[in-house]
Every structure is written in C-alpha cells, then in structure tokens.
C-alpha cells in the first residue's frame, strides 16, 4: 500500500519535509487560474496546451520542461490503485479550489480509485499546520468525486468557479 500526500505547491513541500510524517509526496504544480483550460479528456493534449500557457508565467522553465512535469504529476496520481491512500492537503483559497476540482475530476476517471482523505483548513501549510492537522480529515466517497468532476467541468466551461466545492467538505 502506497501512501501519497498531495500538496498544494512547492512552499508546502518545504514545510512538509520538516515534519517527518509518513508517506511520499506529490506536489501539484498547476495554476488553473491562469490561461486557457482545454476542453479535452486527453491528458497529453491537455498538458501540452497547459504547458504553453504556463510557460508565459514561468521563471525560466521551458514549455517542454513544464509539459514533462505535468505528465509526471498526472501519471503519478493516475498510477494509484484501490489499496493506496491518497491524502489531499488544501486550504480554501481560489488556487486550491481549482486544484482540488481538477484532482477530483482526474480521480473520477480511474477504474480503481485509491482511498482518499481530504484535509482542508483555513491555514497556510507550514510545519505547525501539517503537524496540527495530520490526524484529521474526511474520507471521500464516489459521490464526492462526481461532485468534484462536475465542479471542474463547470469551471472549464466558464459556467462557474468551483466556489461551492469547499462548502461541501468540512474537516
């Protein structure tokens, strides 16, 4: 059984490393608030378009490097199986809401979904916050994944931002 902790950016990773908590880390390095969001389920096509978009705001990273990072990020998430535990660490900011919607959308496409624990707190993820909330969270269900998928699809269709997503979950 793999234990993966999905973190909301590199700043969170630096704090995580100070905590000695169990499991591997997967840093979600995407900014869905910037640029075009392609309406495609094809991950290669999606990541290619997103890499070009993100390249315009990246400090020195090439589109090819960003594409490779996005592919690795998605492949790691989608390689999980039903025996694995995925813990999602998020806060309530718009950046994290879009990220959570995307992750739930991707998880909803998997034939065998890992166990998913969601930890949402109104905090900046520093060492103290990781240690304080490490034993909290809620286990997500299939209906939660469907809701996240709907929120992502609405966001991509510019119907609404995933404002309601965080209201569904209370940790």
FITOR-384301 format. One line per field, with one value per residue: residue number from 0; residue in one letter; x, y, z of N, C-alpha, C, CB in turn. Coordinates in Angstrom, 1 decimal. Glycine has a CB too. Example, Ala and Ser with C-alpha at 12.3 -4.5 7.8 and 13.67 -1.06 7.14 Angstrom:
residues 2
resi = 0 / 1;
resn = A / S;
npx = 13.2 / 12.8;
npy = -5.7 / -2.2;
npz = 7.8 / 7.1;
capx = 12.3 / 13.7;
capy = -4.5 / -1.1;
capz = 7.8 / 7.1;
cpx = 13.2 / 12.9;
cpy = -3.3 / 0.0;
cpz = 7.8 / 7.9;
cbpx = 11.3 / 14.1;
cbpy = -4.5 / -0.6;
cbpz = 9.0 / 5.7;
END
This chain:
residues 171
resi = 0 / 1 / 2 / 3 / 4 / 5 / 6 / 7 / 8 / 9 / 10 / 11 / 12 / 13 / 14 / 15 / 16 / 17 / 18 / 19 / 20 / 21 / 22 / 23 / 24 / 25 / 26 / 27 / 28 / 29 / 30 / 31 / 32 / 33 / 34 / 35 / 36 / 37 / 38 / 39 / 40 / 41 / 42 / 43 / 44 / 45 / 46 / 47 / 48 / 49 / 50 / 51 / 52 / 53 / 54 / 55 / 56 / 57 / 58 / 59 / 60 / 61 / 62 / 63 / 64 / 65 / 66 / 67 / 68 / 69 / 70 / 71 / 72 / 73 / 74 / 75 / 76 / 77 / 78 / 79 / 80 / 81 / 82 / 83 / 84 / 85 / 86 / 87 / 88 / 89 / 90 / 91 / 92 / 93 / 94 / 95 / 96 / 97 / 98 / 99 / 100 / 101 / 102 / 103 / 104 / 105 / 106 / 107 / 108 / 109 / 110 / 111 / 112 / 113 / 114 / 115 / 116 / 117 / 118 / 119 / 120 / 121 / 122 / 123 / 124 / 125 / 126 / 127 / 128 / 129 / 130 / 131 / 132 / 133 / 134 / 135 / 136 / 137 / 138 / 139 / 140 / 141 / 142 / 143 / 144 / 145 / 146 / 147 / 148 / 149 / 150 / 151 / 152 / 153 / 154 / 155 / 156 / 157 / 158 / 159 / 160 / 161 / 162 / 163 / 164 / 165 / 166 / 167 / 168 / 169 / 170;
resn = X / X / X / X / X / X / X / X / X / X / X / X / X / X / X / X / X / X / X / X / X / X / X / X / X / X / X / X / X / X / X / X / X / X / X / X / X / X / X / X / X / X / X / X / X / X / X / X / X / X / X / X / X / X / X / X / X / X / X / X / X / X / X / X / X / X / X / X / X / X / X / X / X / X / X / X / X / X / X / X / X / X / X / X / X / X / X / X / X / X / X / X / X / X / X / X / X / X / X / X / X / X / X / X / X / X / X / X / X / X / X / X / X / X / X / X / X / X / X / X / X / X / X / X / X / X / X / X / X / X / X / X / X / X / X / X / X / X / X / X / X / X / X / X / X / X / X / X / X / X / X / X / X / X / X / X / X / X / X / X / X / X / X / X / X / X / X / X / X / X / X;
npx = 0.8 / 0.7 / 1.3 / 0.4 / 0.9 / -0.7 / 0.3 / -0.2 / 1.6 / 5.1 / 6.0 / 4.6 / 5.7 / 8.3 / 7.8 / 6.6 / 8.7 / 10.0 / 8.6 / 8.6 / 6.5 / 4.6 / 4.8 / 4.9 / 5.4 / 3.5 / 3.7 / 1.4 / 1.7 / 0.3 / -1.4 / -4.5 / -5.8 / -4.7 / -4.6 / -5.7 / -8.0 / -8.1 / -10.8 / -10.7 / -10.4 / -8.1 / -5.1 / -2.4 / -2.8 / -4.1 / -2.1 / -0.1 / -1.2 / -1.6 / 1.1 / 2.2 / 0.6 / 1.4 / 4.1 / 4.3 / 4.2 / 6.1 / 9.2 / 11.8 / 11.5 / 11.1 / 8.5 / 8.6 / 9.8 / 7.9 / 5.7 / 6.7 / 6.9 / 4.1 / 3.1 / 4.4 / 3.3 / 0.5 / 0.6 / 1.6 / -0.4 / -2.5 / -1.5 / -2.1 / -3.8 / -6.6 / -5.7 / -4.1 / -3.5 / -4.4 / -3.8 / -5.1 / -4.1 / -5.3 / -6.1 / -8.5 / -8.4 / -8.9 / -7.0 / -6.5 / -9.0 / -9.6 / -7.6 / -8.2 / -10.7 / -9.8 / -8.2 / -10.0 / -11.7 / -9.9 / -9.4 / -12.0 / -12.1 / -10.7 / -10.4 / -10.0 / -10.2 / -8.1 / -8.1 / -9.2 / -8.3 / -9.3 / -8.0 / -8.8 / -8.1 / -8.3 / -5.7 / -2.1 / 0.0 / 2.3 / 5.0 / 3.9 / 1.2 / 0.9 / 1.6 / -0.3 / -2.8 / -2.5 / -3.7 / -6.4 / -9.2 / -11.4 / -12.8 / -13.2 / -16.0 / -17.5 / -19.5 / -18.6 / -16.4 / -17.7 / -19.1 / -16.9 / -15.9 / -18.0 / -17.8 / -15.3 / -15.8 / -17.8 / -16.2 / -14.3 / -15.9 / -16.6 / -18.8 / -19.1 / -16.9 / -15.2 / -16.6 / -18.4 / -17.3 / -15.6 / -17.4 / -18.8 / -17.3 / -16.2 / -13.7;
npy = -1.2 / 2.1 / 5.3 / 8.4 / 11.9 / 14.6 / 17.7 / 21.3 / 22.8 / 24.1 / 25.5 / 24.4 / 21.9 / 22.3 / 22.9 / 20.5 / 18.7 / 19.2 / 17.9 / 15.1 / 13.2 / 10.4 / 8.7 / 9.3 / 12.2 / 14.2 / 16.9 / 19.3 / 21.1 / 23.3 / 26.0 / 26.8 / 29.1 / 30.7 / 31.3 / 29.4 / 26.7 / 23.7 / 21.9 / 18.9 / 15.4 / 14.1 / 13.6 / 14.1 / 16.0 / 18.0 / 18.6 / 19.6 / 21.9 / 23.3 / 23.5 / 25.3 / 27.6 / 28.0 / 28.4 / 31.0 / 32.4 / 31.3 / 31.3 / 31.1 / 28.4 / 26.0 / 25.4 / 22.7 / 21.5 / 22.1 / 20.7 / 18.1 / 17.9 / 18.2 / 15.9 / 13.9 / 14.5 / 14.0 / 11.3 / 10.0 / 10.4 / 9.1 / 6.5 / 5.3 / 2.8 / 0.8 / -0.1 / 1.9 / 4.9 / 8.2 / 11.3 / 14.5 / 17.7 / 20.8 / 24.3 / 27.0 / 28.8 / 30.4 / 29.3 / 26.8 / 25.7 / 25.3 / 23.6 / 21.3 / 20.6 / 19.8 / 17.6 / 15.9 / 15.5 / 14.1 / 11.8 / 10.7 / 9.5 / 7.2 / 3.6 / 2.1 / 3.4 / 5.1 / 5.0 / 8.0 / 10.7 / 13.8 / 16.8 / 19.9 / 23.1 / 26.4 / 27.8 / 28.5 / 26.2 / 25.3 / 24.0 / 23.7 / 23.7 / 21.4 / 19.4 / 19.8 / 19.2 / 16.6 / 14.2 / 14.6 / 15.1 / 14.0 / 11.1 / 10.6 / 9.9 / 8.1 / 9.8 / 12.2 / 12.5 / 12.6 / 15.0 / 16.8 / 16.4 / 17.5 / 20.1 / 20.8 / 20.5 / 22.5 / 24.7 / 24.7 / 25.1 / 27.6 / 28.2 / 28.5 / 29.3 / 26.9 / 27.5 / 26.4 / 24.0 / 23.8 / 24.2 / 21.9 / 20.1 / 19.5 / 19.7;
npz = 0.0 / -1.0 / 0.4 / -0.4 / -0.2 / -1.4 / -2.1 / -2.1 / -3.7 / -4.1 / -1.8 / 0.3 / 0.2 / 1.2 / 3.8 / 4.6 / 4.5 / 6.9 / 8.8 / 9.1 / 8.6 / 7.6 / 4.4 / 0.8 / -1.2 / -3.4 / -5.3 / -6.4 / -9.1 / -10.6 / -12.1 / -12.3 / -12.5 / -14.3 / -17.8 / -20.6 / -20.4 / -21.7 / -23.2 / -23.0 / -22.6 / -23.0 / -21.7 / -22.6 / -24.7 / -23.1 / -21.2 / -23.0 / -24.0 / -21.6 / -20.7 / -22.6 / -22.0 / -19.2 / -19.5 / -20.1 / -17.8 / -16.2 / -14.5 / -16.3 / -17.0 / -19.6 / -22.0 / -22.7 / -20.5 / -18.5 / -19.5 / -19.3 / -16.5 / -15.8 / -17.0 / -15.5 / -13.0 / -13.4 / -14.2 / -11.9 / -10.1 / -11.4 / -11.3 / -9.0 / -6.9 / -5.7 / -3.2 / -2.2 / -0.3 / -0.6 / 0.5 / 0.5 / 0.8 / 1.4 / 1.3 / 1.6 / -0.5 / -3.8 / -5.7 / -4.6 / -4.6 / -7.4 / -8.0 / -6.4 / -7.5 / -10.1 / -9.4 / -8.2 / -10.4 / -12.1 / -10.5 / -10.6 / -13.1 / -13.0 / -13.1 / -10.8 / -7.8 / -5.4 / -1.8 / -0.4 / 1.5 / 2.7 / 3.7 / 4.6 / 5.5 / 6.9 / 6.5 / 6.2 / 4.8 / 6.8 / 8.9 / 11.5 / 11.0 / 9.3 / 11.2 / 13.2 / 11.9 / 10.9 / 11.7 / 11.0 / 8.9 / 6.2 / 4.8 / 1.4 / -0.9 / -3.7 / -4.6 / -3.9 / -5.6 / -8.0 / -7.7 / -7.5 / -10.1 / -11.6 / -10.8 / -11.8 / -14.6 / -15.0 / -14.3 / -16.3 / -18.5 / -18.1 / -16.6 / -13.9 / -11.2 / -9.0 / -6.5 / -4.7 / -4.0 / -1.7 / 0.3 / 0.5 / 1.9 / 5.2 / 7.5;
capx = 0.0 / 1.4 / 0.7 / 0.8 / 0.4 / -0.7 / 0.5 / -0.6 / 2.7 / 6.4 / 6.2 / 4.1 / 6.7 / 9.4 / 7.3 / 6.3 / 10.0 / 10.4 / 7.6 / 8.8 / 5.3 / 4.7 / 4.3 / 5.5 / 4.7 / 3.2 / 3.4 / 0.6 / 2.3 / -0.5 / -2.2 / -5.6 / -6.4 / -4.0 / -4.6 / -6.8 / -8.2 / -8.7 / -11.9 / -10.3 / -10.0 / -6.8 / -4.1 / -1.3 / -3.3 / -4.4 / -0.8 / 0.6 / -1.8 / -1.3 / 2.5 / 2.3 / 0.0 / 2.1 / 5.4 / 4.3 / 4.4 / 7.2 / 10.5 / 12.9 / 11.1 / 10.6 / 7.3 / 8.9 / 10.1 / 6.6 / 5.0 / 7.2 / 6.4 / 2.7 / 2.9 / 4.8 / 2.3 / -0.7 / 0.9 / 1.8 / -1.8 / -3.3 / -0.9 / -2.6 / -4.8 / -7.5 / -5.1 / -3.3 / -4.1 / -4.1 / -4.2 / -5.1 / -3.9 / -5.7 / -6.8 / -9.8 / -8.1 / -9.3 / -6.0 / -6.7 / -10.4 / -9.5 / -6.7 / -9.0 / -11.7 / -9.1 / -7.7 / -11.2 / -12.1 / -9.0 / -9.7 / -13.3 / -11.9 / -9.9 / -11.2 / -9.8 / -9.8 / -7.5 / -8.7 / -8.9 / -8.6 / -9.2 / -7.7 / -9.0 / -8.1 / -8.1 / -4.3 / -1.0 / 0.6 / 3.7 / 5.3 / 3.0 / -0.1 / 1.0 / 1.6 / -1.6 / -3.9 / -2.1 / -4.7 / -7.7 / -9.6 / -12.6 / -12.7 / -14.1 / -16.8 / -17.7 / -20.4 / -17.7 / -15.6 / -18.7 / -19.3 / -15.7 / -15.9 / -19.0 / -17.3 / -14.2 / -16.4 / -18.4 / -15.2 / -13.7 / -16.9 / -16.8 / -20.1 / -18.9 / -15.7 / -15.6 / -16.8 / -19.2 / -16.6 / -15.1 / -18.6 / -19.3 / -16.4 / -15.9 / -12.7;
capy = 0.0 / 3.4 / 6.5 / 9.6 / 13.1 / 15.6 / 19.1 / 22.4 / 23.7 / 23.8 / 26.1 / 23.4 / 20.8 / 22.6 / 22.8 / 19.1 / 18.0 / 19.4 / 17.2 / 13.6 / 12.5 / 9.2 / 8.7 / 10.0 / 13.5 / 14.6 / 18.4 / 19.6 / 22.3 / 23.8 / 27.2 / 26.8 / 30.4 / 31.4 / 30.7 / 28.6 / 25.4 / 23.0 / 21.0 / 17.6 / 14.4 / 13.6 / 14.2 / 14.6 / 17.3 / 19.0 / 19.1 / 20.3 / 23.3 / 24.0 / 23.9 / 26.6 / 28.7 / 28.2 / 28.9 / 32.5 / 33.0 / 30.5 / 31.9 / 30.3 / 27.0 / 25.9 / 24.7 / 21.2 / 21.1 / 22.2 / 19.6 / 16.8 / 17.9 / 17.9 / 14.5 / 13.1 / 14.7 / 13.3 / 9.8 / 9.6 / 10.4 / 8.0 / 5.2 / 4.8 / 1.8 / 0.8 / -0.4 / 3.0 / 6.0 / 9.5 / 12.4 / 15.8 / 18.8 / 22.0 / 25.4 / 27.5 / 29.9 / 30.0 / 28.5 / 25.4 / 25.2 / 24.8 / 22.4 / 20.2 / 20.2 / 19.1 / 16.3 / 15.0 / 15.1 / 13.0 / 10.6 / 10.2 / 8.8 / 6.0 / 2.4 / 1.7 / 4.7 / 4.8 / 5.6 / 9.4 / 11.5 / 15.2 / 17.7 / 21.3 / 24.0 / 27.8 / 27.9 / 28.3 / 24.9 / 25.4 / 22.8 / 23.6 / 23.3 / 19.9 / 18.6 / 20.0 / 18.6 / 15.3 / 13.2 / 15.0 / 15.0 / 13.2 / 10.2 / 10.9 / 8.9 / 8.2 / 10.9 / 13.4 / 12.6 / 13.1 / 16.4 / 17.5 / 16.3 / 18.5 / 21.5 / 21.0 / 20.7 / 23.8 / 25.7 / 24.7 / 25.6 / 29.0 / 28.4 / 29.0 / 28.8 / 25.9 / 28.1 / 25.5 / 22.8 / 23.7 / 24.2 / 20.5 / 19.4 / 20.1 / 18.9;
capz = 0.0 / -1.0 / 1.0 / -1.1 / 0.3 / -2.4 / -1.5 / -3.0 / -4.2 / -3.6 / -0.5 / 1.2 / 0.2 / 2.0 / 5.2 / 4.8 / 4.7 / 8.2 / 9.7 / 9.3 / 8.5 / 6.8 / 3.0 / -0.3 / -1.5 / -4.8 / -5.4 / -7.6 / -9.7 / -11.7 / -11.7 / -13.2 / -12.6 / -15.4 / -19.1 / -21.2 / -19.9 / -22.8 / -23.0 / -23.5 / -21.6 / -23.4 / -20.8 / -23.4 / -25.3 / -22.1 / -20.7 / -24.0 / -24.1 / -20.3 / -20.7 / -23.4 / -21.2 / -18.0 / -19.9 / -20.2 / -16.4 / -15.5 / -14.5 / -16.9 / -17.4 / -20.9 / -22.2 / -22.7 / -19.1 / -17.8 / -20.1 / -18.6 / -15.1 / -15.8 / -17.4 / -14.4 / -11.9 / -13.7 / -14.2 / -10.5 / -9.5 / -12.0 / -11.1 / -7.7 / -7.1 / -4.7 / -2.0 / -1.8 / 0.4 / -1.1 / 1.4 / -0.1 / 1.8 / 0.7 / 2.0 / 1.0 / -1.5 / -5.2 / -6.3 / -4.1 / -5.1 / -8.8 / -8.0 / -5.8 / -8.5 / -11.1 / -8.9 / -8.1 / -11.8 / -12.6 / -9.8 / -11.0 / -14.3 / -12.7 / -12.9 / -9.4 / -7.1 / -4.1 / -0.6 / -0.5 / 2.7 / 2.3 / 4.8 / 4.2 / 6.7 / 6.6 / 7.0 / 5.3 / 5.2 / 7.4 / 9.7 / 12.6 / 10.4 / 9.0 / 12.4 / 13.9 / 11.2 / 10.3 / 12.1 / 10.8 / 7.5 / 5.9 / 3.7 / 0.3 / -1.5 / -5.1 / -4.9 / -3.7 / -6.8 / -9.0 / -7.4 / -7.9 / -11.6 / -12.1 / -10.5 / -12.8 / -15.9 / -14.9 / -14.3 / -17.7 / -19.4 / -17.6 / -16.0 / -12.5 / -10.5 / -8.0 / -5.2 / -3.8 / -3.7 / -0.3 / 1.2 / 0.6 / 2.8 / 6.4 / 8.1;
cpx = 0.9 / 0.6 / 1.3 / 0.1 / 0.5 / -0.7 / 0.2 / 0.5 / 4.0 / 6.7 / 5.7 / 5.1 / 7.8 / 9.0 / 7.1 / 7.6 / 10.4 / 9.6 / 7.9 / 7.5 / 5.4 / 4.2 / 5.1 / 4.8 / 4.6 / 2.8 / 2.6 / 1.0 / 1.5 / -1.3 / -3.3 / -6.3 / -5.8 / -4.2 / -5.8 / -6.8 / -8.9 / -9.8 / -11.6 / -10.0 / -8.7 / -5.7 / -2.9 / -1.6 / -3.5 / -3.0 / 0.0 / 0.1 / -1.5 / 0.2 / 2.8 / 1.8 / 0.9 / 3.5 / 5.4 / 4.5 / 5.5 / 8.5 / 11.6 / 12.6 / 10.6 / 9.3 / 7.5 / 9.1 / 8.7 / 5.8 / 5.4 / 6.8 / 4.9 / 2.4 / 3.2 / 3.8 / 1.0 / -0.5 / 1.0 / 0.4 / -2.5 / -2.7 / -1.4 / -3.6 / -5.6 / -6.9 / -4.3 / -4.2 / -3.5 / -4.6 / -4.0 / -5.0 / -4.2 / -6.1 / -7.9 / -9.6 / -8.6 / -8.3 / -6.2 / -8.0 / -10.3 / -8.6 / -7.5 / -10.0 / -11.0 / -8.7 / -8.9 / -11.7 / -11.2 / -9.2 / -11.0 / -13.1 / -11.2 / -10.8 / -11.1 / -9.3 / -9.2 / -8.4 / -8.3 / -9.3 / -8.3 / -9.0 / -7.8 / -9.0 / -7.8 / -6.7 / -3.3 / -0.3 / 2.1 / 3.9 / 4.3 / 1.6 / -0.2 / 0.9 / 0.3 / -2.7 / -3.6 / -3.1 / -6.1 / -8.1 / -10.9 / -12.2 / -13.7 / -14.8 / -16.9 / -18.5 / -19.6 / -16.9 / -16.5 / -18.9 / -18.1 / -15.6 / -16.8 / -18.4 / -16.2 / -14.8 / -17.1 / -17.3 / -14.5 / -14.6 / -17.3 / -18.2 / -20.0 / -17.5 / -16.1 / -15.8 / -17.5 / -18.4 / -16.2 / -16.3 / -19.1 / -18.5 / -16.1 / -14.9 / -12.6;
cpy = 1.2 / 4.4 / 7.7 / 10.8 / 14.2 / 17.0 / 20.1 / 23.4 / 23.5 / 24.4 / 25.1 / 22.2 / 21.1 / 22.5 / 21.3 / 18.3 / 18.1 / 18.6 / 15.8 / 12.8 / 11.4 / 9.4 / 9.6 / 11.3 / 13.6 / 16.1 / 18.7 / 21.0 / 22.8 / 25.1 / 27.4 / 28.1 / 31.2 / 30.6 / 29.9 / 27.2 / 24.6 / 22.0 / 19.7 / 16.7 / 13.8 / 14.3 / 14.8 / 16.0 / 18.3 / 19.5 / 19.9 / 21.8 / 24.0 / 24.4 / 25.1 / 27.8 / 29.0 / 28.8 / 30.4 / 33.2 / 32.3 / 31.3 / 31.0 / 28.9 / 27.0 / 25.2 / 23.1 / 20.7 / 21.1 / 21.0 / 18.3 / 16.8 / 17.6 / 16.5 / 13.6 / 13.2 / 13.9 / 11.8 / 9.3 / 9.4 / 9.2 / 6.6 / 4.6 / 3.7 / 1.7 / 0.5 / 0.8 / 4.1 / 7.3 / 10.5 / 13.7 / 16.8 / 20.1 / 23.1 / 25.9 / 28.5 / 29.4 / 29.1 / 27.0 / 24.8 / 24.6 / 23.6 / 21.2 / 19.7 / 19.4 / 17.7 / 15.4 / 14.6 / 13.9 / 11.7 / 9.9 / 9.4 / 7.5 / 4.8 / 1.9 / 2.9 / 4.3 / 5.3 / 7.1 / 10.1 / 13.0 / 16.0 / 19.2 / 22.1 / 25.4 / 28.2 / 28.0 / 27.1 / 25.1 / 24.1 / 22.6 / 23.2 / 21.8 / 19.0 / 18.7 / 19.2 / 17.2 / 14.2 / 13.6 / 14.6 / 14.1 / 12.2 / 10.5 / 9.7 / 9.1 / 9.4 / 12.2 / 13.6 / 13.1 / 14.6 / 17.3 / 17.5 / 17.4 / 19.9 / 21.8 / 21.3 / 22.0 / 24.9 / 25.8 / 25.3 / 27.1 / 29.3 / 29.0 / 28.5 / 27.8 / 26.4 / 27.2 / 24.3 / 22.7 / 23.7 / 22.8 / 19.8 / 20.1 / 19.2 / 19.4;
cpz = 0.0 / -0.3 / 0.3 / -0.5 / -0.9 / -1.8 / -2.6 / -3.4 / -3.5 / -2.2 / 0.6 / 1.3 / 1.2 / 3.5 / 5.5 / 5.2 / 6.2 / 9.2 / 10.0 / 9.4 / 7.5 / 5.3 / 2.1 / -0.5 / -3.1 / -4.8 / -6.6 / -8.0 / -10.9 / -11.2 / -12.7 / -13.3 / -13.7 / -16.7 / -19.4 / -20.6 / -21.0 / -22.4 / -23.7 / -22.4 / -21.9 / -22.6 / -21.6 / -24.0 / -24.3 / -21.6 / -21.7 / -24.0 / -22.8 / -20.2 / -21.4 / -22.6 / -20.0 / -18.3 / -19.9 / -18.8 / -15.6 / -15.6 / -15.0 / -17.3 / -18.8 / -20.9 / -22.2 / -21.3 / -18.3 / -18.3 / -19.4 / -17.2 / -14.9 / -16.1 / -16.2 / -13.2 / -12.2 / -13.7 / -12.8 / -9.9 / -10.1 / -11.9 / -9.8 / -7.9 / -5.8 / -3.3 / -1.4 / -1.0 / -0.1 / -0.1 / 0.6 / 0.9 / 1.0 / 1.7 / 1.2 / -0.1 / -2.9 / -5.9 / -5.9 / -4.6 / -6.5 / -8.8 / -7.5 / -6.9 / -9.6 / -10.6 / -8.7 / -9.4 / -12.3 / -11.8 / -10.2 / -12.3 / -14.2 / -12.5 / -11.4 / -8.6 / -5.7 / -3.0 / -0.6 / 0.8 / 2.3 / 3.6 / 4.2 / 5.5 / 6.2 / 7.2 / 5.9 / 5.8 / 5.5 / 8.3 / 10.8 / 12.1 / 10.0 / 10.2 / 13.2 / 13.2 / 10.6 / 10.6 / 11.9 / 9.3 / 7.4 / 4.8 / 2.6 / -0.3 / -3.0 / -5.4 / -4.7 / -5.0 / -7.9 / -8.9 / -7.9 / -9.4 / -12.2 / -11.9 / -11.5 / -14.2 / -16.0 / -15.0 / -15.7 / -18.7 / -19.0 / -17.1 / -14.6 / -12.0 / -9.4 / -6.6 / -4.2 / -3.4 / -2.2 / 0.7 / 1.4 / 1.7 / 4.0 / 7.2 / 9.6;
cbpx = -1.0 / 1.6 / 1.0 / 0.4 / 1.2 / -1.9 / 1.9 / -1.7 / 2.3 / 7.4 / 5.4 / 2.7 / 7.2 / 9.9 / 6.0 / 5.7 / 11.0 / 10.3 / 6.3 / 9.6 / 4.1 / 3.9 / 2.9 / 5.6 / 5.5 / 2.1 / 4.7 / -1.0 / 3.8 / -1.5 / -1.2 / -6.6 / -6.2 / -2.5 / -3.4 / -6.7 / -9.1 / -7.6 / -13.2 / -9.1 / -11.1 / -6.6 / -3.6 / -0.9 / -4.6 / -5.2 / 0.0 / 0.4 / -3.3 / -1.7 / 3.3 / 1.7 / -1.4 / 2.3 / 5.7 / 3.0 / 3.1 / 7.3 / 10.9 / 14.0 / 10.1 / 11.6 / 6.6 / 10.1 / 11.1 / 5.9 / 5.1 / 8.8 / 6.7 / 1.9 / 3.7 / 6.2 / 2.0 / -1.2 / 2.1 / 2.7 / -2.5 / -3.5 / 0.6 / -3.1 / -4.2 / -8.6 / -4.1 / -2.7 / -3.9 / -4.6 / -3.4 / -6.4 / -2.4 / -6.7 / -5.7 / -10.7 / -6.6 / -9.5 / -4.6 / -6.5 / -11.4 / -8.9 / -5.5 / -9.7 / -12.4 / -7.9 / -7.0 / -12.3 / -11.9 / -7.5 / -9.8 / -14.3 / -11.1 / -9.0 / -10.7 / -8.9 / -11.1 / -6.1 / -8.4 / -9.6 / -7.6 / -10.4 / -6.3 / -10.3 / -7.0 / -9.2 / -3.9 / 0.0 / 0.5 / 4.0 / 6.7 / 2.8 / -0.5 / 2.2 / 2.7 / -2.0 / -4.3 / -0.7 / -4.4 / -7.9 / -8.5 / -13.8 / -12.8 / -13.4 / -18.2 / -18.3 / -21.6 / -16.8 / -15.0 / -20.0 / -19.6 / -14.5 / -16.3 / -20.3 / -16.7 / -13.3 / -17.4 / -19.2 / -14.1 / -13.3 / -18.2 / -16.5 / -20.9 / -20.0 / -14.9 / -14.6 / -17.7 / -20.5 / -15.4 / -14.2 / -19.7 / -19.1 / -15.1 / -17.1 / -11.4;
cbpy = 0.0 / 3.8 / 6.5 / 9.5 / 13.6 / 15.3 / 19.2 / 23.2 / 25.1 / 24.4 / 27.4 / 22.9 / 20.5 / 24.1 / 23.5 / 18.5 / 18.5 / 20.9 / 17.4 / 13.3 / 13.4 / 8.0 / 9.2 / 9.2 / 14.7 / 13.7 / 19.2 / 19.6 / 22.1 / 22.8 / 28.5 / 25.7 / 31.2 / 31.5 / 29.9 / 28.5 / 25.3 / 22.2 / 21.6 / 17.7 / 13.3 / 13.7 / 13.2 / 13.6 / 17.0 / 18.3 / 17.9 / 19.7 / 23.2 / 23.0 / 22.7 / 26.4 / 28.3 / 26.9 / 28.3 / 33.0 / 32.9 / 29.1 / 32.3 / 30.3 / 26.4 / 25.2 / 25.1 / 20.9 / 22.1 / 23.5 / 19.4 / 16.8 / 19.3 / 18.8 / 14.1 / 13.6 / 16.2 / 13.7 / 9.6 / 10.6 / 11.7 / 8.4 / 5.3 / 5.9 / 0.4 / -0.3 / -1.5 / 3.7 / 5.9 / 9.7 / 12.4 / 15.9 / 18.8 / 21.8 / 26.6 / 28.1 / 30.2 / 31.3 / 28.9 / 25.3 / 26.3 / 25.9 / 22.7 / 20.6 / 21.4 / 19.9 / 16.5 / 15.8 / 16.3 / 13.4 / 10.9 / 11.3 / 9.7 / 6.2 / 1.3 / 0.4 / 5.5 / 5.5 / 4.9 / 10.1 / 11.0 / 15.7 / 17.5 / 21.5 / 23.6 / 28.7 / 26.8 / 29.6 / 23.9 / 26.7 / 22.9 / 25.0 / 24.2 / 19.6 / 19.0 / 21.5 / 19.5 / 14.9 / 12.7 / 16.5 / 14.4 / 14.0 / 8.7 / 11.7 / 8.8 / 7.0 / 11.0 / 13.3 / 11.2 / 12.3 / 16.7 / 16.8 / 14.9 / 18.3 / 21.5 / 19.8 / 19.6 / 24.0 / 25.4 / 23.3 / 24.8 / 30.0 / 27.0 / 28.5 / 30.0 / 24.8 / 29.4 / 25.1 / 22.7 / 24.9 / 25.1 / 19.8 / 19.0 / 20.4 / 18.9;
cbpz = 1.2 / -2.5 / 2.5 / -2.6 / 1.5 / -3.4 / -1.0 / -2.3 / -4.0 / -4.5 / -0.3 / 0.7 / -1.2 / 1.7 / 5.4 / 3.5 / 3.8 / 8.6 / 9.2 / 10.6 / 8.2 / 7.4 / 3.0 / -1.6 / -1.0 / -5.5 / -5.3 / -7.2 / -10.1 / -12.2 / -11.8 / -12.7 / -11.3 / -15.1 / -19.3 / -22.7 / -18.6 / -23.5 / -23.6 / -24.5 / -21.5 / -25.0 / -19.8 / -24.4 / -26.1 / -20.9 / -20.2 / -25.4 / -24.3 / -19.2 / -21.3 / -24.7 / -20.7 / -17.2 / -21.3 / -20.8 / -15.6 / -16.1 / -13.0 / -16.0 / -16.4 / -21.8 / -23.5 / -23.6 / -18.4 / -18.1 / -21.6 / -18.7 / -14.4 / -16.8 / -18.6 / -13.9 / -11.9 / -15.1 / -15.0 / -9.7 / -9.7 / -13.5 / -11.1 / -6.8 / -7.4 / -5.0 / -2.1 / -3.0 / 2.0 / -2.5 / 2.7 / -1.0 / 2.3 / -0.3 / 2.4 / 2.0 / -1.5 / -6.0 / -5.8 / -2.6 / -5.0 / -9.7 / -7.1 / -4.5 / -9.2 / -11.6 / -7.5 / -7.3 / -12.7 / -12.4 / -8.3 / -11.2 / -15.3 / -11.5 / -13.8 / -9.2 / -6.9 / -4.0 / 0.8 / -1.7 / 3.9 / 1.6 / 5.5 / 3.4 / 7.7 / 7.1 / 8.0 / 5.3 / 4.1 / 8.1 / 10.3 / 13.3 / 9.2 / 8.2 / 13.4 / 13.9 / 10.1 / 10.8 / 13.5 / 11.0 / 6.7 / 5.6 / 4.2 / -0.8 / -0.9 / -5.6 / -3.9 / -2.5 / -7.2 / -9.0 / -5.9 / -7.3 / -12.0 / -11.4 / -9.1 / -12.8 / -16.2 / -13.7 / -13.3 / -18.1 / -19.3 / -18.7 / -15.9 / -11.6 / -9.8 / -8.0 / -5.4 / -4.5 / -4.6 / 0.0 / 0.6 / -0.8 / 2.1 / 7.3 / 7.4;
END
